[in-house]
């Protein structure tokens, strides 16, 4: 599934109509595809009211209304806007609706919108499409407000009317939908903290846009189960441990052994071939019994933290994860700098490592091996010297900018985790639930990420998408079968990896 901005969707639509000759088919396809989803939300006894505008979204609304009437549903259309402003194709489908004995109420100053809405069980919102920018003008703004107050169940076509499709819109008045049926592709705003709630539950329907068009204009997609299934390397019958990666995890401190332990355990459980944990002697003593599969290297310490004087050979590894539970001491910062300079394989930087790395971003830019950074929003805001509030508004933009400027892979962790490559390719992960909003979840993700990055023939970007997907999928399965979002722990997510792999592979 692709994720688009308004401009990208317009480009895809124009390409499909002008170059491929789909001009008179897409609106009909859209309305019918939307109806297939609407059928799951309604019954024959429901009274349905469709609010249609004069643009293409309104045209989709007329196709929906005609299709529903032809299937025996009780449907009324409210037209908002005059015919002289109506798009040609929308006007055509309005006439078809009327020819099928459809009923239209022309909305004007005398129309009691609240009363109309309250007399119906289902409201289909086809007022405005993806071209909205800024605050709504009257009378649309008042109509939207009254719909929100009076409607029992709202189904929006493509996106809730008034909602921006992109990151740019921060001030808006929008329909708040219970269910949204997006056309052709998911919209960027479905994955933003301040706009996602307006969509309610959502689906995407295909209406004939070719994949070639999406690949031409779009570099964003969903990190879904199908991609996971096709990109995960199959384990060969005659495989040996070296085929599945030799990894190193560096971190831990005497006061924070748990985070480091969870990263190690997650890496082992998710399928690493050989794993070495480099940490302080006390942490090793605590971990050895619960993670006997790992090998251990003792690092020099100072006051319970890894010392800058620690000696560690970094050769022979496929990937290294650094920073988990290691603290923010000066010695650990200097040790990170050594690892950064001397490592010659993929390097994953997380947790305290992200705090230490900021002075060395120019060094990172010069590295030739893949560098992967896995910040949450607070850590990313600190790295980029922007406020968390600003980052929340434009996470795709800032992830893209940071990845491009420093030539790193970024995994921006949140309700919708955004994965970005140095070339600007992006993916969003939807798996996971509020049970992951606890300490340790990110440490587990780092361990899984290490394993995925080490797999033979695995593209780094796909590896990161797969790590995020299976991490969230494990949490979802655990909550569905054995836990609640209250009691789910990071250790439970590790335990759930077995079922997640069996489910999707």
C-alpha positions as CSV (number, residue, x, y, z in Angstrom):
1,X,0.0,0.0,0.0
2,X,1.3,3.4,-1.0
3,X,1.0,6.6,1.1
4,X,0.6,9.8,-0.9
5,X,0.4,13.6,-0.6
6,X,-2.3,15.5,-2.4
7,X,0.1,16.5,-5.2
8,X,1.2,13.0,-5.7
9,X,-2.4,11.8,-5.9
10,X,-3.2,14.5,-8.5
11,X,-0.1,13.4,-10.5
12,X,-1.2,9.8,-10.4
13,X,-4.7,10.6,-11.3
14,X,-3.6,12.8,-14.3
15,X,-1.2,10.1,-15.5
16,X,-3.8,7.4,-15.3
17,X,-6.4,9.5,-17.2
18,X,-4.2,11.2,-19.8
19,X,-1.6,8.6,-20.6
20,X,-3.6,5.4,-20.0
21,X,-7.0,6.6,-21.1
22,X,-9.0,5.9,-17.9
23,X,-10.7,9.3,-18.1
24,X,-14.3,8.2,-17.8
25,X,-13.8,5.2,-15.6
26,X,-12.1,6.2,-12.4
27,X,-15.0,8.0,-10.7
28,X,-17.4,5.2,-11.4
29,X,-14.8,2.7,-10.1
30,X,-14.3,4.8,-7.0
31,X,-17.9,5.0,-6.1
32,X,-18.5,1.3,-6.6
33,X,-15.4,0.3,-4.7
34,X,-16.4,2.7,-1.8
35,X,-19.9,1.0,-1.8
36,X,-18.4,-2.4,-1.3
37,X,-16.9,-1.1,2.0
38,X,-20.1,0.8,3.0
39,X,-22.1,-2.4,2.7
40,X,-20.2,-3.7,5.8
41,X,-21.4,-0.7,7.8
42,X,-25.1,-0.5,6.9
43,X,-28.4,-2.5,6.8
44,X,-31.4,-2.2,4.5
45,X,-33.4,-0.5,7.3
46,X,-30.9,2.3,7.7
47,X,-31.7,5.8,6.3
48,X,-28.7,7.1,4.5
49,X,-27.9,10.8,3.7
50,X,-25.0,11.7,1.4
51,X,-23.5,15.2,1.5
52,X,-22.0,15.9,-1.9
53,X,-19.9,18.8,-3.0
54,X,-19.3,20.1,-6.5
55,X,-15.8,18.7,-7.0
56,X,-14.6,15.2,-7.7
57,X,-15.3,14.0,-4.2
58,X,-18.9,15.0,-4.7
59,X,-18.9,13.0,-7.9
60,X,-17.8,10.0,-6.0
61,X,-20.7,10.7,-3.6
62,X,-23.2,10.7,-6.5
63,X,-21.9,7.3,-7.7
64,X,-22.2,6.0,-4.1
65,X,-25.8,7.3,-3.8
66,X,-26.8,5.8,-7.2
67,X,-25.3,2.4,-6.4
68,X,-27.0,2.3,-3.1
69,X,-30.4,3.2,-4.5
70,X,-30.0,0.6,-7.2
71,X,-29.4,-2.0,-4.4
72,X,-32.6,-1.0,-2.6
73,X,-31.3,1.3,0.1
74,X,-33.1,4.4,1.3
75,X,-30.8,7.3,0.2
76,X,-31.1,11.1,0.1
77,X,-28.4,13.4,-1.3
78,X,-27.8,16.9,0.0
79,X,-25.9,19.0,-2.6
80,X,-23.7,21.7,-1.2
81,X,-22.8,24.3,-3.9
82,X,-24.3,25.3,-7.2
83,X,-24.3,23.5,-10.5
84,X,-22.4,26.2,-12.3
85,X,-19.4,25.5,-10.0
86,X,-19.7,21.7,-10.5
87,X,-16.9,19.7,-12.2
88,X,-18.0,18.2,-15.5
89,X,-17.7,14.6,-14.5
90,X,-19.5,15.3,-11.2
91,X,-22.4,16.9,-13.0
92,X,-22.6,13.8,-15.3
93,X,-22.9,11.5,-12.3
94,X,-25.4,13.8,-10.7
95,X,-27.7,13.4,-13.7
96,X,-27.3,9.6,-13.7
97,X,-28.3,9.7,-10.0
98,X,-31.4,11.7,-10.9
99,X,-32.2,9.4,-13.8
100,X,-32.3,6.5,-11.3
101,X,-35.0,8.3,-9.4
102,X,-32.6,9.8,-6.9
103,X,-33.7,12.6,-4.6
104,X,-31.5,15.7,-4.1
105,X,-31.9,18.5,-1.5
106,X,-30.2,21.7,-2.5
107,X,-28.5,23.1,0.6
108,X,-29.1,26.8,1.2
109,X,-29.4,29.3,4.0
110,X,-32.9,28.0,4.9
111,X,-31.8,24.3,5.1
112,X,-31.9,22.9,8.6
113,X,-28.8,20.8,8.4
114,X,-28.9,19.6,12.0
115,X,-32.5,18.3,11.6
116,X,-31.8,16.6,8.3
117,X,-28.8,14.8,9.7
118,X,-30.5,13.8,12.9
119,X,-33.3,12.0,10.9
120,X,-30.8,9.6,9.2
121,X,-28.8,6.7,10.6
122,X,-25.8,6.9,8.3
123,X,-24.1,10.0,6.8
124,X,-21.8,9.6,3.9
125,X,-19.4,12.5,3.7
126,X,-18.5,13.4,0.1
127,X,-18.2,17.2,0.5
128,X,-14.5,17.9,-0.1
129,X,-11.5,16.0,-1.3
130,X,-7.8,16.3,-1.0
131,X,-7.4,19.8,-2.3
132,X,-8.4,21.6,1.0
133,X,-5.9,24.0,2.4
134,X,-6.4,26.2,5.5
135,X,-9.6,26.9,7.3
136,X,-12.9,26.2,5.6
137,X,-15.0,29.0,4.3
138,X,-18.7,29.5,5.1
139,X,-21.2,27.9,4.6
140,X,-19.1,24.7,4.5
141,X,-17.5,25.4,7.9
142,X,-20.9,25.6,9.6
143,X,-22.2,22.6,7.8
144,X,-19.2,20.5,8.9
145,X,-19.8,21.7,12.5
146,X,-23.4,20.7,12.4
147,X,-22.6,17.3,11.0
148,X,-20.2,16.6,13.8
149,X,-22.8,17.6,16.3
150,X,-25.8,15.7,14.9
151,X,-24.5,12.7,12.9
152,X,-24.9,9.2,14.4
153,X,-22.4,7.4,12.2
154,X,-20.2,9.2,9.6
155,X,-18.5,7.4,6.6
156,X,-16.1,9.7,4.8
157,X,-15.1,9.2,1.2
158,X,-11.3,9.5,0.6
159,X,-10.7,11.6,3.6
160,X,-12.9,13.5,6.1
161,X,-14.0,16.8,4.5
162,X,-11.9,19.7,5.6
163,X,-8.9,17.6,6.7
164,X,-5.6,18.4,5.0
165,X,-4.1,15.4,3.1
166,X,-0.5,16.5,3.9
167,X,1.7,17.6,6.8
168,X,1.3,21.3,6.0
169,X,-2.2,21.7,7.5
170,X,-2.2,22.5,11.3
171,X,-5.3,24.8,11.5
172,X,-8.4,23.2,10.1
173,X,-12.1,22.4,10.7
174,X,-12.9,18.9,9.7
175,X,-15.6,16.2,9.7
176,X,-14.8,13.7,12.4
177,X,-15.5,10.3,10.7
178,X,-16.2,7.0,12.3
179,X,-14.9,5.2,9.2
180,X,-13.0,6.5,6.2
181,X,-12.6,4.8,2.8
182,X,-9.5,6.2,1.1
183,X,-9.4,5.9,-2.7
184,X,-6.3,4.6,-4.4
185,X,-3.8,5.1,-1.6
186,X,-3.5,6.1,2.0
187,X,-3.0,9.8,2.7
188,X,-0.1,11.1,4.7
189,X,-2.4,12.8,7.3
190,X,-3.8,9.4,8.3
191,X,-0.4,8.8,10.1
192,X,0.0,12.2,11.8
193,X,-0.8,12.4,15.5
194,X,-3.0,15.5,15.2
195,X,-5.0,14.4,12.1
196,X,-5.2,10.6,12.4
197,X,-8.1,10.6,14.9
198,X,-10.4,12.3,12.4
199,X,-10.3,9.3,10.1
200,X,-11.7,6.8,12.6
201,X,-11.2,3.3,11.3
202,X,-10.1,3.3,7.7
203,X,-9.6,1.2,4.6
204,X,-8.1,1.8,1.1
205,X,-9.8,0.7,-2.1
206,X,-8.2,0.2,-5.5
207,X,-10.0,1.8,-8.5
208,X,-7.6,1.1,-11.3
209,X,-4.5,3.2,-10.8
210,X,-1.6,1.2,-12.1
211,X,1.4,0.4,-9.8
212,X,3.6,2.0,-12.4
213,X,2.1,5.3,-11.7
214,X,2.6,5.0,-8.0
215,X,6.2,4.0,-8.4
216,X,6.8,7.0,-10.7
217,X,5.5,9.5,-8.2
218,X,5.6,8.1,-4.7
219,X,8.4,6.9,-2.4
220,X,6.2,6.1,0.6
221,X,4.5,2.9,1.5
222,X,3.0,0.8,4.3
223,X,5.3,-1.7,5.9
224,X,2.7,-4.5,5.8
225,X,2.4,-8.2,6.1
226,X,2.7,-9.0,2.4
227,X,6.1,-7.2,2.1
228,X,7.2,-9.0,5.3
229,X,6.3,-12.4,3.8
230,X,8.0,-11.7,0.5
231,X,11.2,-10.0,1.7
232,X,12.1,-12.2,4.7
233,X,14.8,-14.6,3.6
234,X,13.8,-18.3,3.8
235,X,15.9,-20.4,6.2
236,X,17.6,-23.1,4.2
237,X,17.5,-26.8,5.3
238,X,21.3,-26.9,5.3
239,X,21.9,-23.4,6.8
240,X,24.4,-22.9,9.6
241,X,24.6,-20.2,12.3
242,X,26.9,-18.0,10.1
243,X,24.1,-17.6,7.6
244,X,22.0,-15.8,10.1
245,X,24.4,-13.1,11.2
246,X,27.1,-12.5,13.7
247,X,26.1,-9.5,15.9
248,X,27.4,-7.4,18.7
249,X,25.4,-5.5,21.3
250,X,27.3,-2.9,23.3
251,X,25.7,-1.2,26.3
252,X,24.4,-1.7,29.7
253,X,25.6,-0.3,33.1
254,X,25.5,-1.6,36.6
255,X,22.3,0.4,37.4
256,X,20.5,-0.3,34.1
257,X,21.1,-4.0,33.2
258,X,17.4,-4.6,32.2
259,X,17.3,-2.6,28.9
260,X,20.5,-4.2,27.7
261,X,19.3,-7.6,28.6
262,X,16.0,-7.2,26.7
263,X,17.9,-6.1,23.5
264,X,20.1,-9.2,23.7
265,X,17.2,-11.5,24.4
266,X,15.1,-10.0,21.5
267,X,18.0,-10.4,19.1
268,X,18.4,-14.1,20.1
269,X,14.6,-14.8,19.9
270,X,14.2,-13.0,16.6
271,X,16.7,-15.3,14.9
272,X,20.3,-14.0,15.1
273,X,22.9,-16.6,14.3
274,X,25.7,-15.6,16.8
275,X,25.3,-12.9,19.3
276,X,27.9,-11.3,21.5
277,X,27.1,-8.9,24.4
278,X,29.7,-6.5,25.5
279,X,29.1,-4.8,28.8
280,X,30.3,-4.5,32.4
281,X,31.2,-7.6,34.5
282,X,28.2,-7.1,36.9
283,X,25.7,-6.9,34.0
284,X,27.2,-10.1,32.6
285,X,26.8,-11.9,35.9
286,X,23.1,-10.9,35.9
287,X,22.4,-11.8,32.3
288,X,24.3,-15.1,31.8
289,X,21.6,-17.3,33.4
290,X,18.7,-15.8,31.4
291,X,20.5,-15.5,28.1
292,X,22.9,-18.5,27.9
293,X,22.8,-18.4,24.1
294,X,24.8,-15.2,24.0
295,X,28.6,-14.9,24.2
296,X,30.0,-12.2,26.5
297,X,32.8,-9.7,26.5
298,X,33.7,-7.8,29.7
299,X,34.4,-4.1,29.2
300,X,36.3,-1.9,31.6
301,X,34.1,0.2,33.8
302,X,34.2,3.4,35.8
303,X,31.6,3.9,38.6
304,X,29.5,1.2,37.1
305,X,29.5,2.6,33.5
306,X,31.5,1.5,30.5
307,X,34.9,3.2,30.5
308,X,36.5,5.0,27.7
309,X,39.5,2.8,28.3
310,X,37.6,-0.3,27.4
311,X,39.3,-2.5,24.8
312,X,37.1,-4.1,22.2
313,X,37.8,-5.6,18.8
314,X,35.0,-4.6,16.3
315,X,36.1,-6.8,13.4
316,X,34.2,-9.8,12.2
317,X,30.6,-8.7,12.9
318,X,27.8,-8.2,10.5
319,X,26.1,-5.5,12.6
320,X,26.5,-3.7,15.9
321,X,23.9,-2.2,18.2
322,X,25.1,0.4,20.5
323,X,23.8,2.6,23.4
324,X,21.2,0.6,25.2
325,X,21.2,1.2,29.0
326,X,24.7,2.5,28.9
327,X,24.2,5.8,30.6
328,X,25.2,9.3,29.6
329,X,28.7,9.6,31.3
330,X,31.6,11.2,29.6
331,X,33.5,7.9,29.4
332,X,30.6,6.3,27.5
333,X,30.5,9.2,25.1
334,X,34.2,8.8,24.3
335,X,33.8,5.1,23.9
336,X,30.9,5.6,21.4
337,X,33.2,7.9,19.4
338,X,35.8,5.1,19.1
339,X,33.1,2.6,18.0
340,X,31.8,5.0,15.5
341,X,35.3,5.6,14.0
342,X,36.5,2.0,14.1
343,X,33.4,0.0,13.1
344,X,33.2,-1.3,9.5
345,X,29.8,-2.9,9.5
346,X,26.2,-1.7,9.9
347,X,25.8,0.3,13.1
348,X,22.5,0.7,15.0
349,X,22.5,3.6,17.5
350,X,19.7,3.7,20.1
351,X,18.8,5.0,23.5
352,X,21.7,6.7,25.3
353,X,23.8,6.4,22.2
354,X,21.5,8.9,20.5
355,X,22.2,11.4,23.2
356,X,26.0,10.9,22.8
357,X,25.9,11.0,19.0
358,X,24.8,14.6,18.4
359,X,28.4,16.1,18.4
360,X,29.5,13.5,15.9
361,X,26.9,13.9,13.2
362,X,29.5,15.2,10.7
363,X,31.5,12.1,11.4
364,X,28.5,9.9,10.7
365,X,27.9,11.7,7.4
366,X,31.4,10.5,6.2
367,X,30.8,6.8,7.1
368,X,30.4,4.4,4.2
369,X,28.7,1.5,6.0
370,X,25.0,1.8,6.9
371,X,24.2,3.8,10.0
372,X,20.7,3.2,11.6
373,X,19.3,5.6,14.2
374,X,16.2,4.7,16.1
375,X,14.9,7.7,18.0
376,X,11.6,8.4,19.6
377,X,10.1,11.9,19.1
378,X,12.0,13.5,22.0
379,X,15.3,12.1,20.9
380,X,14.7,13.2,17.3
381,X,13.7,16.7,18.3
382,X,16.9,17.0,20.3
383,X,19.0,15.7,17.3
384,X,17.5,18.3,15.0
385,X,17.1,21.2,17.4
386,X,13.4,21.5,16.8
387,X,10.5,21.3,19.3
388,X,8.6,18.1,19.8
389,X,5.5,20.0,18.8
390,X,7.0,21.0,15.5
391,X,8.3,17.4,14.9
392,X,4.8,15.9,15.6
393,X,3.3,18.2,12.9
394,X,5.8,17.2,10.2
395,X,7.5,13.8,11.0
396,X,7.8,12.7,7.4
397,X,9.5,15.9,6.4
398,X,12.0,15.9,9.3
399,X,12.8,12.2,9.0
400,X,13.5,12.7,5.3
401,X,15.6,15.8,6.0
402,X,17.7,14.1,8.7
403,X,18.2,10.9,6.7
404,X,19.2,12.8,3.6
405,X,21.5,15.4,5.3
406,X,23.5,12.8,7.3
407,X,23.0,9.8,5.0
408,X,21.6,7.5,7.6
409,X,18.6,5.3,8.1
410,X,16.0,6.7,10.5
411,X,13.4,4.7,12.5
412,X,11.3,7.4,14.1
413,X,9.4,5.5,16.8
414,X,5.8,6.4,17.6
415,X,2.2,5.2,17.2
416,X,3.0,5.1,13.5
417,X,6.7,4.4,13.2
418,X,8.3,6.1,10.1
419,X,11.2,4.3,8.5
420,X,13.4,6.5,6.2
421,X,16.4,5.6,4.0
422,X,19.3,7.9,3.0
423,X,17.7,8.2,-0.5
424,X,14.4,9.4,1.0
425,X,12.4,6.3,0.6
426,X,9.9,6.0,3.5
427,X,7.6,3.4,5.0
428,X,5.1,3.5,7.9
429,X,4.4,0.6,10.3
430,X,0.9,0.3,11.6
431,X,1.3,-2.8,13.8
432,X,1.4,-2.4,17.6
433,X,-0.9,-1.1,20.3
434,X,-0.9,1.0,23.4
435,X,0.6,-1.9,25.4
436,X,4.0,-0.9,23.8
437,X,3.9,2.5,25.5
438,X,6.1,1.2,28.3
439,X,9.8,1.1,29.1
440,X,11.7,-1.6,27.3
441,X,9.6,-1.7,24.1
442,X,12.3,0.3,22.2
443,X,15.1,-1.9,23.6
444,X,13.3,-5.0,22.2
445,X,12.9,-3.3,18.8
446,X,16.6,-2.6,18.7
447,X,17.4,-6.3,19.3
448,X,15.0,-7.4,16.5
449,X,16.4,-4.7,14.2
450,X,19.9,-6.0,14.8
451,X,18.8,-9.5,13.8
452,X,17.0,-8.3,10.7
453,X,19.9,-6.1,9.5
454,X,22.2,-9.2,9.7
455,X,20.2,-11.5,7.5
456,X,21.9,-12.5,4.3
457,X,20.4,-10.9,1.1
458,X,18.3,-8.6,3.1
459,X,18.0,-5.0,1.9
460,X,18.6,-2.6,4.9
461,X,15.4,-0.7,4.3
462,X,13.3,-3.9,4.1
463,X,15.1,-5.2,7.2
464,X,14.0,-2.1,9.2
465,X,10.4,-2.4,7.9
466,X,10.3,-6.0,8.9
467,X,11.7,-5.4,12.3
468,X,9.1,-2.8,13.1
469,X,6.3,-5.0,11.6
470,X,7.1,-8.1,13.6
471,X,7.7,-6.2,16.8
472,X,4.3,-4.6,16.6
473,X,2.7,-7.8,15.3
474,X,4.0,-9.7,18.4
475,X,2.4,-7.1,20.7
476,X,-0.9,-7.3,18.8
477,X,-1.1,-11.1,18.9
478,X,-0.2,-11.1,22.6
479,X,-3.0,-8.6,23.4
480,X,-5.5,-10.5,21.3
481,X,-4.7,-13.9,22.8
482,X,-3.3,-13.6,26.3
483,X,-2.8,-10.0,27.6
484,X,-4.3,-6.5,27.8
485,X,-2.7,-3.3,26.8
486,X,-2.3,-2.6,30.6
487,X,-0.3,-5.7,31.6
488,X,1.7,-6.3,28.3
489,X,5.4,-5.9,29.0
490,X,8.5,-5.8,26.7
491,X,9.4,-9.3,27.8
492,X,5.9,-10.5,26.7
493,X,6.7,-9.0,23.3
494,X,9.9,-11.1,23.1
495,X,7.9,-14.2,24.1
496,X,5.3,-13.4,21.4
497,X,7.8,-13.4,18.5
498,X,7.4,-17.2,18.1
499,X,3.7,-16.9,17.4
500,X,4.2,-13.8,15.2
501,X,6.7,-15.6,13.0
502,X,4.4,-18.7,12.7
503,X,1.4,-16.4,11.9
504,X,3.1,-14.5,9.0
505,X,5.7,-16.9,7.7
